[in-house]
Amino acid sequence: MPDPLLGWRGFDLVSWDGQPCLRSPAKLTVWYPGQAMKARCSKGLGHAPPGDGCSCGIYATASLHDLREWDFGVGEGTVVALVALAVT
């Protein structure tokens, strides 16, 4: 398995089932503390992400500058995190 790629993401801090967790600002996907997030196709196309011609997957930017420049989920109250992304 290749080494994970590191990238920057913005999250909203929310409470889900009474537990604090992180939510993607672009989708309603919730990330629970201490658990790995697995990408899936939200369009129901039945393929493993990433898929050709599909935008499914988990996104991050290479730098904090890019995260701010592209307004990739960074706003007031946003949690910014360094994430490790791996293909399993």
PDB file of N, CA, C and O in Angstrom:
ATOM      1  N   MET A   1       0.851  -1.168   0.000  1.00  0.00           N
ATOM      2  CA  MET A   1       0.000   0.000   0.000  1.00  0.00           C
ATOM      3  C   MET A   1       0.903   1.241   0.000  1.00  0.00           C
ATOM      4  O   MET A   1       1.879   1.292   0.749  1.00  0.00           O
ATOM      5  N   PRO A   2       0.588   2.232  -0.827  1.00  0.00           N
ATOM      6  CA  PRO A   2       1.405   3.446  -0.860  1.00  0.00           C
ATOM      7  C   PRO A   2       1.256   4.266   0.413  1.00  0.00           C
ATOM      8  O   PRO A   2       0.271   4.137   1.141  1.00  0.00           O
ATOM      9  N   ASP A   3       2.253   5.116   0.669  1.00  0.00           N
ATOM     10  CA  ASP A   3       2.175   6.026   1.819  1.00  0.00           C
ATOM     11  C   ASP A   3       0.993   6.970   1.642  1.00  0.00           C
ATOM     12  O   ASP A   3       0.657   7.334   0.516  1.00  0.00           O
ATOM     13  N   PRO A   4       0.357   7.371   2.746  1.00  0.00           N
ATOM     14  CA  PRO A   4      -0.760   8.315   2.635  1.00  0.00           C
ATOM     15  C   PRO A   4      -0.296   9.673   2.130  1.00  0.00           C
ATOM     16  O   PRO A   4       0.845  10.079   2.352  1.00  0.00           O
ATOM     17  N   LEU A   5      -1.196  10.365   1.451  1.00  0.00           N
ATOM     18  CA  LEU A   5      -0.966  11.744   1.032  1.00  0.00           C
ATOM     19  C   LEU A   5      -1.524  12.664   2.108  1.00  0.00           C
ATOM     20  O   LEU A   5      -2.619  12.433   2.620  1.00  0.00           O
ATOM     21  N   LEU A   6      -0.779  13.699   2.449  1.00  0.00           N
ATOM     22  CA  LEU A   6      -1.253  14.660   3.441  1.00  0.00           C
ATOM     23  C   LEU A   6      -1.888  15.842   2.730  1.00  0.00           C
ATOM     24  O   LEU A   6      -1.397  16.297   1.696  1.00  0.00           O
ATOM     25  N   GLY A   7      -2.973  16.331   3.288  1.00  0.00           N
ATOM     26  CA  GLY A   7      -3.655  17.474   2.702  1.00  0.00           C
ATOM     27  C   GLY A   7      -4.444  18.221   3.757  1.00  0.00           C
ATOM     28  O   GLY A   7      -4.614  17.741   4.878  1.00  0.00           O
ATOM     29  N   TRP A   8      -4.928  19.408   3.388  1.00  0.00           N
ATOM     30  CA  TRP A   8      -5.671  20.280   4.301  1.00  0.00           C
ATOM     31  C   TRP A   8      -7.141  20.298   3.930  1.00  0.00           C
ATOM     32  O   TRP A   8      -7.501  20.349   2.754  1.00  0.00           O
ATOM     33  N   ARG A   9      -7.997  20.253   4.966  1.00  0.00           N
ATOM     34  CA  ARG A   9      -9.448  20.288   4.787  1.00  0.00           C
ATOM     35  C   ARG A   9     -10.081  21.233   5.792  1.00  0.00           C
ATOM     36  O   ARG A   9      -9.544  21.466   6.875  1.00  0.00           O
ATOM     37  N   GLY A  10     -11.219  21.766   5.418  1.00  0.00           N
ATOM     38  CA  GLY A  10     -12.038  22.530   6.345  1.00  0.00           C
ATOM     39  C   GLY A  10     -13.248  21.701   6.742  1.00  0.00           C
ATOM     40  O   GLY A  10     -13.810  20.984   5.914  1.00  0.00           O
ATOM     41  N   PHE A  11     -13.651  21.794   7.995  1.00  0.00           N
ATOM     42  CA  PHE A  11     -14.807  21.055   8.507  1.00  0.00           C
ATOM     43  C   PHE A  11     -15.687  21.981   9.325  1.00  0.00           C
ATOM     44  O   PHE A  11     -15.226  23.001   9.838  1.00  0.00           O
ATOM     45  N   ASP A  12     -16.947  21.623   9.442  1.00  0.00           N
ATOM     46  CA  ASP A  12     -17.852  22.246  10.404  1.00  0.00           C
ATOM     47  C   ASP A  12     -17.872  21.362  11.640  1.00  0.00           C
ATOM     48  O   ASP A  12     -17.958  20.140  11.518  1.00  0.00           O
ATOM     49  N   LEU A  13     -17.793  21.955  12.834  1.00  0.00           N
ATOM     50  CA  LEU A  13     -17.906  21.198  14.082  1.00  0.00           C
ATOM     51  C   LEU A  13     -19.381  21.115  14.435  1.00  0.00           C
ATOM     52  O   LEU A  13     -20.036  22.142  14.616  1.00  0.00           O
ATOM     53  N   VAL A  14     -19.912  19.889  14.535  1.00  0.00           N
ATOM     54  CA  VAL A  14     -21.332  19.681  14.804  1.00  0.00           C
ATOM     55  C   VAL A  14     -21.498  18.616  15.883  1.00  0.00           C
ATOM     56  O   VAL A  14     -20.544  17.935  16.258  1.00  0.00           O
ATOM     57  N   SER A  15     -22.706  18.489  16.364  1.00  0.00           N
ATOM     58  CA  SER A  15     -23.044  17.415  17.295  1.00  0.00           C
ATOM     59  C   SER A  15     -23.953  16.443  16.549  1.00  0.00           C
ATOM     60  O   SER A  15     -24.956  16.842  15.957  1.00  0.00           O
ATOM     61  N   TRP A  16     -23.593  15.181  16.585  1.00  0.00           N
ATOM     62  CA  TRP A  16     -24.366  14.149  15.897  1.00  0.00           C
ATOM     63  C   TRP A  16     -24.608  13.029  16.884  1.00  0.00           C
ATOM     64  O   TRP A  16     -23.659  12.450  17.412  1.00  0.00           O
ATOM     65  N   ASP A  17     -25.841  12.724  17.135  1.00  0.00           N
ATOM     66  CA  ASP A  17     -26.197  11.717  18.148  1.00  0.00           C
ATOM     67  C   ASP A  17     -25.568  12.060  19.502  1.00  0.00           C
ATOM     68  O   ASP A  17     -25.168  11.168  20.250  1.00  0.00           O
ATOM     69  N   GLY A  18     -25.484  13.368  19.813  1.00  0.00           N
ATOM     70  CA  GLY A  18     -24.933  13.816  21.082  1.00  0.00           C
ATOM     71  C   GLY A  18     -23.429  13.766  21.174  1.00  0.00           C
ATOM     72  O   GLY A  18     -22.871  14.019  22.242  1.00  0.00           O
ATOM     73  N   GLN A  19     -22.754  13.445  20.082  1.00  0.00           N
ATOM     74  CA  GLN A  19     -21.301  13.312  20.063  1.00  0.00           C
ATOM     75  C   GLN A  19     -20.713  14.399  19.157  1.00  0.00           C
ATOM     76  O   GLN A  19     -21.199  14.589  18.042  1.00  0.00           O
ATOM     77  N   PRO A  20     -19.666  15.123  19.615  1.00  0.00           N
ATOM     78  CA  PRO A  20     -19.046  16.101  18.724  1.00  0.00           C
ATOM     79  C   PRO A  20     -18.338  15.392  17.577  1.00  0.00           C
ATOM     80  O   PRO A  20     -17.659  14.384  17.778  1.00  0.00           O
ATOM     81  N   CYS A  21     -18.504  15.926  16.388  1.00  0.00           N
ATOM     82  CA  CYS A  21     -17.851  15.337  15.227  1.00  0.00           C
ATOM     83  C   CYS A  21     -17.629  16.415  14.170  1.00  0.00           C
ATOM     84  O   CYS A  21     -18.082  17.549  14.320  1.00  0.00           O
ATOM     85  N   LEU A  22     -16.944  16.055  13.130  1.00  0.00           N
ATOM     86  CA  LEU A  22     -16.659  16.963  12.034  1.00  0.00           C
ATOM     87  C   LEU A  22     -17.555  16.614  10.849  1.00  0.00           C
ATOM     88  O   LEU A  22     -17.803  15.444  10.557  1.00  0.00           O
ATOM     89  N   ARG A  23     -18.039  17.672  10.167  1.00  0.00           N
ATOM     90  CA  ARG A  23     -18.890  17.451   8.997  1.00  0.00           C
ATOM     91  C   ARG A  23     -18.303  18.208   7.817  1.00  0.00           C
ATOM     92  O   ARG A  23     -17.813  19.329   7.959  1.00  0.00           O
ATOM     93  N   SER A  24     -18.359  17.590   6.677  1.00  0.00           N
ATOM     94  CA  SER A  24     -17.922  18.235   5.451  1.00  0.00           C
ATOM     95  C   SER A  24     -18.829  19.415   5.147  1.00  0.00           C
ATOM     96  O   SER A  24     -20.051  19.277   5.209  1.00  0.00           O
ATOM     97  N   PRO A  25     -18.258  20.586   4.815  1.00  0.00           N
ATOM     98  CA  PRO A  25     -19.107  21.719   4.464  1.00  0.00           C
ATOM     99  C   PRO A  25     -19.777  21.547   3.100  1.00  0.00           C
ATOM    100  O   PRO A  25     -20.759  22.230   2.808  1.00  0.00           O
ATOM    101  N   ALA A  26     -19.267  20.657   2.274  1.00  0.00           N
ATOM    102  CA  ALA A  26     -19.824  20.449   0.935  1.00  0.00           C
ATOM    103  C   ALA A  26     -20.902  19.365   0.909  1.00  0.00           C
ATOM    104  O   ALA A  26     -21.838  19.446   0.113  1.00  0.00           O
ATOM    105  N   LYS A  27     -20.783  18.380   1.746  1.00  0.00           N
ATOM    106  CA  LYS A  27     -21.731  17.261   1.809  1.00  0.00           C
ATOM    107  C   LYS A  27     -22.194  17.106   3.248  1.00  0.00           C
ATOM    108  O   LYS A  27     -21.641  17.740   4.147  1.00  0.00           O
ATOM    109  N   LEU A  28     -23.175  16.294   3.473  1.00  0.00           N
ATOM    110  CA  LEU A  28     -23.642  16.053   4.844  1.00  0.00           C
ATOM    111  C   LEU A  28     -22.947  14.842   5.458  1.00  0.00           C
ATOM    112  O   LEU A  28     -23.522  14.148   6.296  1.00  0.00           O
ATOM    113  N   THR A  29     -21.728  14.597   5.043  1.00  0.00           N
ATOM    114  CA  THR A  29     -20.941  13.487   5.550  1.00  0.00           C
ATOM    115  C   THR A  29     -20.352  13.844   6.904  1.00  0.00           C
ATOM    116  O   THR A  29     -19.757  14.910   7.063  1.00  0.00           O
ATOM    117  N   VAL A  30     -20.514  12.958   7.881  1.00  0.00           N
ATOM    118  CA  VAL A  30     -20.026  13.183   9.237  1.00  0.00           C
ATOM    119  C   VAL A  30     -18.808  12.289   9.489  1.00  0.00           C
ATOM    120  O   VAL A  30     -18.797  11.111   9.132  1.00  0.00           O
ATOM    121  N   TRP A  31     -17.787  12.879  10.113  1.00  0.00           N
ATOM    122  CA  TRP A  31     -16.569  12.158  10.483  1.00  0.00           C
ATOM    123  C   TRP A  31     -16.525  12.067  11.997  1.00  0.00           C
ATOM    124  O   TRP A  31     -16.488  13.095  12.673  1.00  0.00           O
ATOM    125  N   TYR A  32     -16.526  10.880  12.534  1.00  0.00           N
ATOM    126  CA  TYR A  32     -16.478  10.668  13.980  1.00  0.00           C
ATOM    127  C   TYR A  32     -15.037  10.591  14.471  1.00  0.00           C
ATOM    128  O   TYR A  32     -14.177  10.052  13.774  1.00  0.00           O
ATOM    129  N   PRO A  33     -14.761  11.123  15.663  1.00  0.00           N
ATOM    130  CA  PRO A  33     -13.403  11.075  16.215  1.00  0.00           C
ATOM    131  C   PRO A  33     -12.883   9.643  16.316  1.00  0.00           C
ATOM    132  O   PRO A  33     -13.602   8.732  16.727  1.00  0.00           O
ATOM    133  N   GLY A  34     -11.620   9.463  15.932  1.00  0.00           N
ATOM    134  CA  GLY A  34     -10.964   8.168  16.059  1.00  0.00           C
ATOM    135  C   GLY A  34     -11.370   7.138  15.026  1.00  0.00           C
ATOM    136  O   GLY A  34     -10.946   5.986  15.118  1.00  0.00           O
ATOM    137  N   GLN A  35     -12.179   7.513  14.045  1.00  0.00           N
ATOM    138  CA  GLN A  35     -12.611   6.567  13.014  1.00  0.00           C
ATOM    139  C   GLN A  35     -12.158   7.053  11.642  1.00  0.00           C
ATOM    140  O   GLN A  35     -12.203   8.249  11.353  1.00  0.00           O
ATOM    141  N   ALA A  36     -11.730   6.139  10.815  1.00  0.00           N
ATOM    142  CA  ALA A  36     -11.350   6.485   9.445  1.00  0.00           C
ATOM    143  C   ALA A  36     -12.608   6.695   8.608  1.00  0.00           C
ATOM    144  O   ALA A  36     -13.608   5.999   8.789  1.00  0.00           O
ATOM    145  N   MET A  37     -12.549   7.653   7.698  1.00  0.00           N
ATOM    146  CA  MET A  37     -13.644   7.894   6.765  1.00  0.00           C
ATOM    147  C   MET A  37     -13.327   7.156   5.464  1.00  0.00           C
ATOM    148  O   MET A  37     -12.214   7.248   4.944  1.00  0.00           O
ATOM    149  N   LYS A  38     -14.290   6.442   4.956  1.00  0.00           N
ATOM    150  CA  LYS A  38     -14.115   5.723   3.703  1.00  0.00           C
ATOM    151  C   LYS A  38     -14.959   6.407   2.632  1.00  0.00           C
ATOM    152  O   LYS A  38     -16.153   6.633   2.823  1.00  0.00           O
ATOM    153  N   ALA A  39     -14.334   6.733   1.514  1.00  0.00           N
ATOM    154  CA  ALA A  39     -15.051   7.383   0.417  1.00  0.00           C
ATOM    155  C   ALA A  39     -16.053   6.416  -0.208  1.00  0.00           C
ATOM    156  O   ALA A  39     -15.823   5.210  -0.300  1.00  0.00           O
ATOM    157  N   ARG A  40     -17.176   7.001  -0.635  1.00  0.00           N
ATOM    158  CA  ARG A  40     -18.168   6.211  -1.370  1.00  0.00           C
ATOM    159  C   ARG A  40     -18.821   7.129  -2.394  1.00  0.00           C
ATOM    160  O   ARG A  40     -18.777   8.352  -2.258  1.00  0.00           O
ATOM    161  N   CYS A  41     -19.410   6.551  -3.392  1.00  0.00           N
ATOM    162  CA  CYS A  41     -20.065   7.335  -4.429  1.00  0.00           C
ATOM    163  C   CYS A  41     -21.453   7.742  -3.929  1.00  0.00           C
ATOM    164  O   CYS A  41     -22.311   6.893  -3.689  1.00  0.00           O
ATOM    165  N   SER A  42     -21.658   9.056  -3.777  1.00  0.00           N
ATOM    166  CA  SER A  42     -22.949   9.538  -3.286  1.00  0.00           C
ATOM    167  C   SER A  42     -24.007   9.580  -4.384  1.00  0.00           C
ATOM    168  O   SER A  42     -25.179   9.836  -4.109  1.00  0.00           O
ATOM    169  N   LYS A  43     -23.598   9.331  -5.619  1.00  0.00           N
ATOM    170  CA  LYS A  43     -24.548   9.330  -6.739  1.00  0.00           C
ATOM    171  C   LYS A  43     -25.168   7.956  -6.957  1.00  0.00           C
ATOM    172  O   LYS A  43     -26.048   7.796  -7.802  1.00  0.00           O
ATOM    173  N   GLY A  44     -24.706   6.958  -6.189  1.00  0.00           N
ATOM    174  CA  GLY A  44     -25.262   5.615  -6.308  1.00  0.00           C
ATOM    175  C   GLY A  44     -24.912   4.920  -7.609  1.00  0.00           C
ATOM    176  O   GLY A  44     -25.693   4.117  -8.118  1.00  0.00           O
ATOM    177  N   LEU A  45     -23.738   5.225  -8.150  1.00  0.00           N
ATOM    178  CA  LEU A  45     -23.346   4.650  -9.436  1.00  0.00           C
ATOM    179  C   LEU A  45     -22.757   3.248  -9.313  1.00  0.00           C
ATOM    180  O   LEU A  45     -22.499   2.597 -10.325  1.00  0.00           O
ATOM    181  N   GLY A  46     -22.544   2.778  -8.091  1.00  0.00           N
ATOM    182  CA  GLY A  46     -22.107   1.393  -7.879  1.00  0.00           C
ATOM    183  C   GLY A  46     -20.648   1.122  -8.174  1.00  0.00           C
ATOM    184  O   GLY A  46     -20.286  -0.021  -8.455  1.00  0.00           O
ATOM    185  N   HIS A  47     -19.805   2.126  -8.119  1.00  0.00           N
ATOM    186  CA  HIS A  47     -18.377   1.898  -8.345  1.00  0.00           C
ATOM    187  C   HIS A  47     -17.594   2.324  -7.107  1.00  0.00           C
ATOM    188  O   HIS A  47     -18.090   3.064  -6.257  1.00  0.00           O
ATOM    189  N   ALA A  48     -16.372   1.843  -7.031  1.00  0.00           N
ATOM    190  CA  ALA A  48     -15.492   2.240  -5.929  1.00  0.00           C
ATOM    191  C   ALA A  48     -14.844   3.576  -6.277  1.00  0.00           C
ATOM    192  O   ALA A  48     -14.313   3.724  -7.378  1.00  0.00           O
ATOM    193  N   PRO A  49     -14.874   4.561  -5.365  1.00  0.00           N
ATOM    194  CA  PRO A  49     -14.237   5.844  -5.644  1.00  0.00           C
ATOM    195  C   PRO A  49     -12.720   5.723  -5.679  1.00  0.00           C
ATOM    196  O   PRO A  49     -12.169   4.832  -5.032  1.00  0.00           O
ATOM    197  N   PRO A  50     -12.055   6.551  -6.382  1.00  0.00           N
ATOM    198  CA  PRO A  50     -12.608   7.534  -7.310  1.00  0.00           C
ATOM    199  C   PRO A  50     -13.004   6.860  -8.610  1.00  0.00           C
ATOM    200  O   PRO A  50     -12.352   5.908  -9.038  1.00  0.00           O
ATOM    201  N   GLY A  51     -14.038   7.331  -9.225  1.00  0.00           N
ATOM    202  CA  GLY A  51     -14.513   6.734 -10.474  1.00  0.00           C
ATOM    203  C   GLY A  51     -14.273   7.655 -11.653  1.00  0.00           C
ATOM    204  O   GLY A  51     -14.347   8.877 -11.520  1.00  0.00           O
ATOM    205  N   ASP A  52     -13.986   7.075 -12.801  1.00  0.00           N
ATOM    206  CA  ASP A  52     -13.805   7.864 -14.012  1.00  0.00           C
ATOM    207  C   ASP A  52     -15.085   8.625 -14.319  1.00  0.00           C
ATOM    208  O   ASP A  52     -16.170   8.045 -14.343  1.00  0.00           O
ATOM    209  N   GLY A  53     -14.956   9.913 -14.553  1.00  0.00           N
ATOM    210  CA  GLY A  53     -16.105  10.730 -14.900  1.00  0.00           C
ATOM    211  C   GLY A  53     -17.030  11.030 -13.733  1.00  0.00           C
ATOM    212  O   GLY A  53     -18.142  11.514 -13.945  1.00  0.00           O
ATOM    213  N   CYS A  54     -16.594  10.752 -12.490  1.00  0.00           N
ATOM    214  CA  CYS A  54     -17.413  10.991 -11.311  1.00  0.00           C
ATOM    215  C   CYS A  54     -16.591  11.826 -10.322  1.00  0.00           C
ATOM    216  O   CYS A  54     -15.368  11.694 -10.261  1.00  0.00           O
ATOM    217  N   SER A  55     -17.255  12.669  -9.564  1.00  0.00           N
ATOM    218  CA  SER A  55     -16.545  13.541  -8.625  1.00  0.00           C
ATOM    219  C   SER A  55     -16.484  12.970  -7.209  1.00  0.00           C
ATOM    220  O   SER A  55     -16.133  13.687  -6.273  1.00  0.00           O
ATOM    221  N   CYS A  56     -16.820  11.700  -7.042  1.00  0.00           N
ATOM    222  CA  CYS A  56     -16.824  11.108  -5.705  1.00  0.00           C
ATOM    223  C   CYS A  56     -15.403  10.987  -5.153  1.00  0.00           C
ATOM    224  O   CYS A  56     -14.428  10.971  -5.904  1.00  0.00           O
ATOM    225  N   GLY A  57     -15.310  10.905  -3.846  1.00  0.00           N
ATOM    226  CA  GLY A  57     -14.019  10.771  -3.188  1.00  0.00           C
ATOM    227  C   GLY A  57     -13.930  11.729  -2.021  1.00  0.00           C
ATOM    228  O   GLY A  57     -14.898  12.412  -1.688  1.00  0.00           O
ATOM    229  N   ILE A  58     -12.768  11.775  -1.403  1.00  0.00           N
ATOM    230  CA  ILE A  58     -12.501  12.684  -0.297  1.00  0.00           C
ATOM    231  C   ILE A  58     -11.448  13.670  -0.778  1.00  0.00           C
ATOM    232  O   ILE A  58     -10.386  13.278  -1.262  1.00  0.00           O
ATOM    233  N   TYR A  59     -11.757  14.953  -0.638  1.00  0.00           N
ATOM    234  CA  TYR A  59     -10.904  15.995  -1.185  1.00  0.00           C
ATOM    235  C   TYR A  59     -10.120  16.726  -0.107  1.00  0.00           C
ATOM    236  O   TYR A  59     -10.586  16.885   1.022  1.00  0.00           O
ATOM    237  N   ALA A  60      -8.917  17.168  -0.472  1.00  0.00           N
ATOM    238  CA  ALA A  60      -8.080  18.002   0.380  1.00  0.00           C
ATOM    239  C   ALA A  60      -7.190  18.829  -0.531  1.00  0.00           C
ATOM    240  O   ALA A  60      -6.997  18.491  -1.699  1.00  0.00           O
ATOM    241  N   THR A  61      -6.648  19.918   0.010  1.00  0.00           N
ATOM    242  CA  THR A  61      -5.708  20.733  -0.757  1.00  0.00           C
ATOM    243  C   THR A  61      -4.292  20.465  -0.278  1.00  0.00           C
ATOM    244  O   THR A  61      -4.080  19.966   0.827  1.00  0.00           O
ATOM    245  N   ALA A  62      -3.323  20.803  -1.123  1.00  0.00           N
ATOM    246  CA  ALA A  62      -1.927  20.533  -0.802  1.00  0.00           C
ATOM    247  C   ALA A  62      -1.350  21.518   0.208  1.00  0.00           C
ATOM    248  O   ALA A  62      -0.353  21.217   0.865  1.00  0.00           O
ATOM    249  N   SER A  63      -1.970  22.696   0.338  1.00  0.00           N
ATOM    250  CA  SER A  63      -1.422  23.702   1.255  1.00  0.00           C
ATOM    251  C   SER A  63      -2.549  24.497   1.899  1.00  0.00           C
ATOM    252  O   SER A  63      -3.669  24.538   1.390  1.00  0.00           O
ATOM    253  N   LEU A  64      -2.239  25.126   3.020  1.00  0.00           N
ATOM    254  CA  LEU A  64      -3.201  26.018   3.666  1.00  0.00           C
ATOM    255  C   LEU A  64      -3.536  27.198   2.754  1.00  0.00           C
ATOM    256  O   LEU A  64      -4.677  27.658   2.719  1.00  0.00           O
ATOM    257  N   HIS A  65      -2.549  27.677   2.028  1.00  0.00           N
ATOM    258  CA  HIS A  65      -2.784  28.776   1.087  1.00  0.00           C
ATOM    259  C   HIS A  65      -3.857  28.377   0.067  1.00  0.00           C
ATOM    260  O   HIS A  65      -4.781  29.146  -0.198  1.00  0.00           O
ATOM    261  N   ASP A  66      -3.732  27.183  -0.499  1.00  0.00           N
ATOM    262  CA  ASP A  66      -4.732  26.713  -1.471  1.00  0.00           C
ATOM    263  C   ASP A  66      -6.101  26.584  -0.830  1.00  0.00           C
ATOM    264  O   ASP A  66      -7.112  26.915  -1.451  1.00  0.00           O
ATOM    265  N   LEU A  67      -6.143  26.105   0.406  1.00  0.00           N
ATOM    266  CA  LEU A  67      -7.425  25.949   1.100  1.00  0.00           C
ATOM    267  C   LEU A  67      -8.129  27.303   1.211  1.00  0.00           C
ATOM    268  O   LEU A  67      -9.330  27.409   0.962  1.00  0.00           O
ATOM    269  N   ARG A  68      -7.390  28.311   1.578  1.00  0.00           N
ATOM    270  CA  ARG A  68      -7.968  29.669   1.682  1.00  0.00           C
ATOM    271  C   ARG A  68      -8.268  30.259   0.304  1.00  0.00           C
ATOM    272  O   ARG A  68      -9.324  30.856   0.096  1.00  0.00           O
ATOM    273  N   GLU A  69      -7.345  30.091  -0.628  1.00  0.00           N
ATOM    274  CA  GLU A  69      -7.483  30.665  -1.975  1.00  0.00           C
ATOM    275  C   GLU A  69      -8.713  30.121  -2.702  1.00  0.00           C
ATOM    276  O   GLU A  69      -9.420  30.873  -3.372  1.00  0.00           O
ATOM    277  N   TRP A  70      -8.964  28.852  -2.576  1.00  0.00           N
ATOM    278  CA  TRP A  70     -10.079  28.222  -3.281  1.00  0.00           C
ATOM    279  C   TRP A  70     -11.358  28.263  -2.462  1.00  0.00           C
ATOM    280  O   TRP A  70     -12.391  27.763  -2.907  1.00  0.00           O
ATOM    281  N   ASP A  71     -11.304  28.860  -1.252  1.00  0.00           N
ATOM    282  CA  ASP A  71     -12.469  28.922  -0.375  1.00  0.00           C
ATOM    283  C   ASP A  71     -13.076  27.529  -0.218  1.00  0.00           C
ATOM    284  O   ASP A  71     -14.288  27.342  -0.322  1.00  0.00           O
ATOM    285  N   PHE A  72     -12.210  26.573   0.032  1.00  0.00           N
ATOM    286  CA  PHE A  72     -12.608  25.164   0.114  1.00  0.00           C
ATOM    287  C   PHE A  72     -13.108  24.845   1.516  1.00  0.00           C
ATOM    288  O   PHE A  72     -12.464  24.111   2.265  1.00  0.00           O
ATOM    289  N   GLY A  73     -14.250  25.397   1.859  1.00  0.00           N
ATOM    290  CA  GLY A  73     -14.855  25.097   3.140  1.00  0.00           C
ATOM    291  C   GLY A  73     -14.270  25.843   4.308  1.00  0.00           C
ATOM    292  O   GLY A  73     -14.388  25.381   5.443  1.00  0.00           O
ATOM    293  N   VAL A  74     -13.637  26.990   4.077  1.00  0.00           N
ATOM    294  CA  VAL A  74     -13.057  27.745   5.180  1.00  0.00           C
ATOM    295  C   VAL A  74     -13.880  29.007   5.404  1.00  0.00           C
ATOM    296  O   VAL A  74     -13.972  29.864   4.525  1.00  0.00           O
ATOM    297  N   GLY A  75     -14.463  29.111   6.565  1.00  0.00           N
ATOM    298  CA  GLY A  75     -15.249  30.274   6.928  1.00  0.00           C
ATOM    299  C   GLY A  75     -15.192  30.458   8.427  1.00  0.00           C
ATOM    300  O   GLY A  75     -14.456  29.757   9.121  1.00  0.00           O
ATOM    301  N   GLU A  76     -15.960  31.390   8.918  1.00  0.00           N
ATOM    302  CA  GLU A  76     -15.997  31.632  10.358  1.00  0.00           C
ATOM    303  C   GLU A  76     -16.502  30.382  11.072  1.00  0.00           C
ATOM    304  O   GLU A  76     -17.538  29.828  10.705  1.00  0.00           O
ATOM    305  N   GLY A  77     -15.773  29.944  12.087  1.00  0.00           N
ATOM    306  CA  GLY A  77     -16.173  28.763  12.835  1.00  0.00           C
ATOM    307  C   GLY A  77     -15.740  27.441  12.215  1.00  0.00           C
ATOM    308  O   GLY A  77     -16.114  26.374  12.704  1.00  0.00           O
ATOM    309  N   THR A  78     -14.960  27.502  11.148  1.00  0.00           N
ATOM    310  CA  THR A  78     -14.497  26.279  10.492  1.00  0.00           C
ATOM    311  C   THR A  78     -13.309  25.687  11.231  1.00  0.00           C
ATOM    312  O   THR A  78     -12.426  26.411  11.691  1.00  0.00           O
ATOM    313  N   VAL A  79     -13.296  24.372  11.341  1.00  0.00           N
ATOM    314  CA  VAL A  79     -12.152  23.646  11.885  1.00  0.00           C
ATOM    315  C   VAL A  79     -11.260  23.279  10.688  1.00  0.00           C
ATOM    316  O   VAL A  79     -11.721  22.648   9.737  1.00  0.00           O
ATOM    317  N   VAL A  80     -10.001  23.672  10.743  1.00  0.00           N
ATOM    318  CA  VAL A  80      -9.049  23.337   9.679  1.00  0.00           C
ATOM    319  C   VAL A  80      -8.166  22.204  10.184  1.00  0.00           C
ATOM    320  O   VAL A  80      -7.642  22.263  11.297  1.00  0.00           O
ATOM    321  N   ALA A  81      -8.005  21.169   9.359  1.00  0.00           N
ATOM    322  CA  ALA A  81      -7.255  19.993   9.802  1.00  0.00           C
ATOM    323  C   ALA A  81      -6.330  19.480   8.709  1.00  0.00           C
ATOM    324  O   ALA A  81      -6.631  19.573   7.520  1.00  0.00           O
ATOM    325  N   LEU A  82      -5.209  18.942   9.135  1.00  0.00           N
ATOM    326  CA  LEU A  82      -4.310  18.220   8.247  1.00  0.00           C
ATOM    327  C   LEU A  82      -4.779  16.775   8.255  1.00  0.00           C
ATOM    328  O   LEU A  82      -4.887  16.161   9.316  1.00  0.00           O
ATOM    329  N   VAL A  83      -5.059  16.226   7.073  1.00  0.00           N
ATOM    330  CA  VAL A  83      -5.581  14.872   6.979  1.00  0.00           C
ATOM    331  C   VAL A  83      -4.636  13.985   6.191  1.00  0.00           C
ATOM    332  O   VAL A  83      -3.886  14.465   5.341  1.00  0.00           O
ATOM    333  N   ALA A  84      -4.673  12.693   6.473  1.00  0.00           N
ATOM    334  CA  ALA A  84      -3.889  11.700   5.728  1.00  0.00           C
ATOM    335  C   ALA A  84      -4.866  10.887   4.889  1.00  0.00           C
ATOM    336  O   ALA A  84      -5.769  10.243   5.422  1.00  0.00           O
ATOM    337  N   LEU A  85      -4.680  10.921   3.578  1.00  0.00           N
ATOM    338  CA  LEU A  85      -5.549  10.204   2.652  1.00  0.00           C
ATOM    339  C   LEU A  85      -4.798   9.029   2.051  1.00  0.00           C
ATOM    340  O   LEU A  85      -3.660   9.178   1.606  1.00  0.00           O
ATOM    341  N   ALA A  86      -5.426   7.869   2.036  1.00  0.00           N
ATOM    342  CA  ALA A  86      -4.768   6.670   1.536  1.00  0.00           C
ATOM    343  C   ALA A  86      -5.743   5.858   0.696  1.00  0.00           C
ATOM    344  O   ALA A  86      -6.951   5.865   0.933  1.00  0.00           O
ATOM    345  N   VAL A  87      -5.203   5.171  -0.274  1.00  0.00           N
ATOM    346  CA  VAL A  87      -5.983   4.235  -1.077  1.00  0.00           C
ATOM    347  C   VAL A  87      -5.837   2.862  -0.420  1.00  0.00           C
ATOM    348  O   VAL A  87      -4.726   2.364  -0.232  1.00  0.00           O
ATOM    349  N   THR A  88      -6.970   2.263  -0.076  1.00  0.00           N
ATOM    350  CA  THR A  88      -6.919   0.945   0.573  1.00  0.00           C
ATOM    351  C   THR A  88      -7.543  -0.108  -0.306  1.00  0.00           C
ATOM    352  O   THR A  88      -7.592  -1.278   0.072  1.00  0.00           O
TER     353      THR A  88
END
